[in-house]
Amino acid sequence: MNRMITSAGVFVMLAMGASMAQAQVGPNFDPADWEYGTRFETDGEVPIWNPVMQKIKNGEPVIGGTIRATDPRTYCATAAAGYDFTWIEMQHEAMTWEQVSRMWLACPGPAVPGVRIPHESEENIQKPADSGALVIVVPTVDSVEEAQRIVDWTYFPPMGRRSNGGGQGFSGTMWGGVPGGYRNTWNANVVLFLMIETLEGVQAARDIAKIPGVDGLFAASGDLGNFSGFRAGQPQYEMLITEVVQAAQAAGKLACGPLGWMGDRPEFMCFQAGTEGANIRRGAQAEIQAANDRFAGVVGSPRIASVLAELSGGCGEIVYEADCLRAVRGAAAAAGSLTDAEQQGVRARLMEIVTAHPNQAARIREVAAETGLRLGNE
C-alpha cells in the first residue's frame, strides 16, 4: 500500500488546520451564551408519533398496565390488552434493565413501553430511554431541584442533557423509523410523569408542575398515606390529594392516580391499572364462572366465583389500598344475595386476605363490617 502523502494532500491538511484554528474557544467562552445549531430541527411542525402524547394533546385519558413479571409472553399479553402504555415496576421489583429491554423489544406495541424507575439519576433515566421507553414515571419527587434534574436527564439538548448514546430505542425495530427521526422528535414525544408521594413533595408540587417537560403529577395514593399517616377519605389525606391536583391543573398538566379513581375523581386523566397477576386471576375466574353458568343454566346470576374474582384482583397484590377496599365493599354487598354457604366462602377468602396483609387487616375488617359482612374473630 502506498503510504506517501502528496503535496496536494499536505496543502489540504494545512488548510484544514488553519480553518480549525480560526474557530478556537476563547477565554470568555460561556455555554449559557451558546446559540444552538439547526442540526436536529425538523421541517415544519414536529410530528407526534407517540400515541400516549397524542391522547394527552387530545384531552383523552391514558392508562398504564402494571408489569411486575419478567416473562416476555406475559408482557406481550399485557401490551396487547388495550392499555395505552405499560408501567414496568422497577422501583419495587428486582428485575434488571436487560430483562426490561428484552420485553420491550419483543412487543414495542400496541401499548407503548413505559417504566417507573427506581429513583432519579442519569443512569435510571437514560437506560430505559435508550432501550425504547416512551413514558417515564419517577417516584418520590421532593423538590424543584430534583424535578429539574429529571427533566435534564430525560430530554435531549437544548432542553435537557440526555446523551445521544444509541441503544435499541434508536433502531429500526423500535423508533428509528418514526416520522421526523427519533433524535429530532424525541423531546416532543416523550411523556414524563412525576410522583408526589411525600409531604415535601406536596409542599413543592406547584413549582414542580410549572417546569417545562413535566407532563403530569401523580398523586401517590398509597405513599401519601404512608408518609402522612392518614388514609383515603380522612380530611388530612384528602387535603394532600387536592393540593397535588390543583398544582397540576394550575400548570396545565395532568393529574394522575390509580385506575380505581377514574369513576370517583373526574379531575384525574392518567392512571396506573392493576398488575398482570391480578388481570390473570380476574380473567381466569371470570372464564371459569362463565363456563359454570353455562352448564348450570344460571347466566347473569351473581354467583360466588365472580365475587371472589373481584376480591382476588383487588386484594391479591395490594398496590393501592383503595383498590382492595373497593373490592371488599363490593364483595360484602354482593354477599347478601348469595346462599349461606357462598357467604361463608366469601368470608373465608376475606380472612385469607386479612392474614396475607396484616397491615391492612383492621381496615379490611372495618370496611366489610360497614357493608354488612362481619368476619370471624370480631
Secondary structure, DSSP 8 states (H G I E B T S, - for coil): ------HHHHHHHHHHHHHHHHT---TT--GGG----STT--SSS-----HHHHHHHHT--EEEEEE----HHHHHHHHTTT-SEEEEETTTS---HHHHHHHHHH---SSB-EEE-SSSSHHHHHHHHHHT-SEEEE-----HHHHHHHHHHHS-TTTS-------GGGSTTTTTTSTT-HHHHHHHH-EEEEEE-SHHHHHHHHHHHTSTT--EEEE-HHHHHHHHS--TTSHHHHHHHHHHHHHHHHTT-EEEEEGGGTTT-TT--EEEEEEHHHHHHHHHHHHHHHHHHHHHT-TT---HHHHHHHHHHHHSS-SSHHHHHHHHHHHHHHGGGS-HHHHHHHHHHHHHHHHH-GGGHHHHHHHHHHTT---S--
